[in-house]
């Protein structure tokens, strides 16, 4: 889940760019409120639950076995879920002004580095994320199993599909608001 806020921020900038026509008309209230509402609903109903699932049911894996998920780490998990949920609207908010001014380069300079950092983290942590275990199992090198074919693997497929469908629907909705 370390890389997820970066992807969420980049996704928020993409949402702002897609809503650029509405934002550029100077619609600071009604249309921008609709665009922001769509982004907030996406974040609350699609993005945050996907993040929360893994932090609740596979906390050691979600933390890439860097932090042991004990009782003291629950606050970190709640905070991580809130950061993930907030990353999309924060990216949207940061990109609203350049999108309103139709400055695609500025929006790209906001979203692309976040996406690249997220991708770099994901690639760096991939060997850890390919294994399903507890913190102790991972570091003790016993009782581990590959994510592929495990309940975690199926949850990743399911939530990947849900997030992809939710993202597509949000992009379609924001595109329709442009008219």
C-alpha positions as CSV (number, residue, x, y, z in Angstrom):
1,X,0.0,0.0,0.0
2,X,3.1,2.2,0.1
3,X,2.8,2.9,-3.7
4,X,-1.0,3.4,-3.7
5,X,-1.2,7.0,-2.6
6,X,1.1,8.0,-5.5
7,X,-1.1,6.2,-8.0
8,X,-4.2,7.8,-6.4
9,X,-2.7,11.3,-6.7
10,X,-1.8,10.7,-10.4
11,X,-5.4,9.4,-10.9
12,X,-6.8,12.6,-9.3
13,X,-4.7,14.7,-11.7
14,X,-6.1,12.7,-14.6
15,X,-9.6,13.3,-13.3
16,X,-8.9,17.0,-13.1
17,X,-7.6,17.1,-16.7
18,X,-10.6,15.2,-18.0
19,X,-12.8,17.8,-16.3
20,X,-10.8,20.7,-17.7
21,X,-13.5,22.0,-20.0
22,X,-15.9,22.5,-17.1
23,X,-13.1,23.9,-14.9
24,X,-11.9,26.2,-17.7
25,X,-15.3,27.8,-18.1
26,X,-14.8,29.4,-14.7
27,X,-17.4,27.2,-13.1
28,X,-16.1,27.4,-9.6
29,X,-19.3,26.4,-8.0
30,X,-21.8,24.1,-9.8
31,X,-19.8,22.1,-12.3
32,X,-16.7,22.0,-10.3
33,X,-18.7,20.9,-7.4
34,X,-20.2,18.1,-9.6
35,X,-16.7,17.1,-10.7
36,X,-15.4,17.1,-7.2
37,X,-18.4,15.2,-6.0
38,X,-17.8,12.5,-8.6
39,X,-14.1,12.3,-7.5
40,X,-15.0,12.1,-3.8
41,X,-17.6,9.4,-4.4
42,X,-15.0,7.4,-6.4
43,X,-12.5,7.8,-3.7
44,X,-14.9,6.8,-0.9
45,X,-16.8,4.0,-2.7
46,X,-14.1,2.4,-4.9
47,X,-10.6,3.4,-4.0
48,X,-10.7,3.5,-0.2
49,X,-12.5,0.2,0.2
50,X,-10.0,-1.5,-2.0
51,X,-7.1,-0.2,0.1
52,X,-8.9,-0.9,3.3
53,X,-9.5,-4.5,2.4
54,X,-5.8,-5.3,2.1
55,X,-4.9,-3.4,5.2
56,X,-7.5,-5.2,7.2
57,X,-7.2,-8.8,5.9
58,X,-3.6,-8.9,4.7
59,X,-1.9,-6.2,6.8
60,X,1.6,-7.6,6.7
61,X,1.5,-8.0,2.9
62,X,-0.1,-4.6,2.5
63,X,2.9,-3.1,4.4
64,X,5.3,-5.2,2.2
65,X,6.5,-7.0,5.3
66,X,8.4,-3.8,6.3
67,X,6.3,-3.3,9.5
68,X,4.8,-6.0,11.6
69,X,1.0,-5.5,11.8
70,X,0.4,-5.9,15.5
71,X,-2.1,-4.1,17.6
72,X,0.0,-0.9,17.6
73,X,0.0,-0.9,13.8
74,X,-3.8,-0.7,13.5
75,X,-3.5,3.1,13.8
76,X,-1.0,3.0,11.0
77,X,-3.5,0.9,8.9
78,X,-6.3,3.4,9.6
79,X,-4.1,6.3,8.7
80,X,-2.9,4.5,5.6
81,X,-6.5,3.9,4.5
82,X,-7.2,7.6,5.0
83,X,-4.1,8.7,3.1
84,X,-5.1,6.4,0.2
85,X,-8.6,7.7,0.2
86,X,-7.5,11.3,0.3
87,X,-4.8,10.9,-2.4
88,X,-7.3,11.0,-5.3
89,X,-9.2,14.2,-4.3
90,X,-5.9,15.8,-3.3
91,X,-4.5,15.1,-6.8
92,X,-7.7,16.5,-8.2
93,X,-7.4,19.6,-6.1
94,X,-3.7,20.2,-6.9
95,X,-4.4,19.9,-10.7
96,X,-7.6,21.9,-10.7
97,X,-6.0,25.3,-11.3
98,X,-3.7,24.2,-14.1
99,X,-6.5,22.2,-15.7
100,X,-8.8,25.2,-15.4
101,X,-6.2,27.3,-17.2
102,X,-5.8,24.5,-19.8
103,X,-2.2,24.0,-19.0
104,X,-1.7,20.3,-19.8
105,X,2.0,20.5,-19.2
106,X,1.5,21.6,-15.6
107,X,-1.1,18.8,-15.0
108,X,1.3,16.3,-16.5
109,X,4.2,17.6,-14.3
110,X,2.0,17.0,-11.3
111,X,0.7,13.5,-12.2
112,X,3.5,11.9,-14.0
113,X,6.1,12.1,-11.2
114,X,3.6,10.6,-8.8
115,X,2.8,7.8,-11.1
116,X,6.5,7.1,-11.7
117,X,7.3,7.1,-8.0
118,X,4.4,4.7,-7.5
119,X,5.6,2.4,-10.3
120,X,9.2,2.5,-9.0
121,X,8.0,1.5,-5.5
122,X,5.8,-1.2,-6.9
123,X,8.7,-2.6,-8.9
124,X,11.1,-2.4,-6.0
125,X,8.7,-4.1,-3.7
126,X,7.4,-6.7,-6.2
127,X,9.5,-9.6,-4.8
128,X,8.0,-9.0,-1.4
129,X,4.5,-8.6,-2.8
130,X,4.7,-11.8,-4.8
131,X,4.6,-13.8,-1.5
132,X,1.7,-14.3,0.9
133,X,2.8,-14.8,4.5
134,X,2.8,-13.1,7.9
135,X,5.6,-10.8,9.0
136,X,7.2,-13.6,11.0
137,X,6.8,-16.2,8.2
138,X,8.3,-13.8,5.6
139,X,11.3,-12.9,7.7
140,X,11.8,-16.4,9.1
141,X,11.5,-17.9,5.6
142,X,8.9,-20.5,6.5
143,X,5.2,-21.1,5.7
144,X,5.2,-18.7,2.7
145,X,3.2,-19.2,-0.4
146,X,3.0,-17.5,-3.8
147,X,0.3,-14.9,-4.1
148,X,-0.8,-16.5,-7.4
149,X,-3.7,-18.9,-6.7
150,X,-4.1,-17.8,-3.0
151,X,-7.1,-16.0,-1.6
152,X,-5.0,-12.9,-1.6
153,X,-4.3,-13.4,-5.3
154,X,-8.0,-13.7,-6.0
155,X,-8.7,-10.6,-3.9
156,X,-6.2,-8.7,-6.0
157,X,-7.8,-9.8,-9.2
158,X,-11.3,-8.9,-7.9
159,X,-10.3,-5.5,-6.5
160,X,-8.3,-4.8,-9.6
161,X,-11.4,-5.4,-11.7
162,X,-13.6,-3.3,-9.3
163,X,-11.1,-0.4,-9.3
164,X,-10.7,-0.6,-13.1
165,X,-14.5,-0.6,-13.6
166,X,-15.0,2.2,-11.1
167,X,-12.2,4.2,-12.8
168,X,-13.7,3.7,-16.2
169,X,-17.2,4.7,-15.0
170,X,-15.7,7.8,-13.3
171,X,-13.8,8.8,-16.4
172,X,-17.1,8.3,-18.4
173,X,-19.0,10.5,-15.9
174,X,-16.4,13.2,-15.9
175,X,-16.4,13.1,-19.7
176,X,-20.1,13.6,-19.8
177,X,-19.9,16.5,-17.4
178,X,-17.7,18.2,-20.0
179,X,-20.7,18.6,-22.4
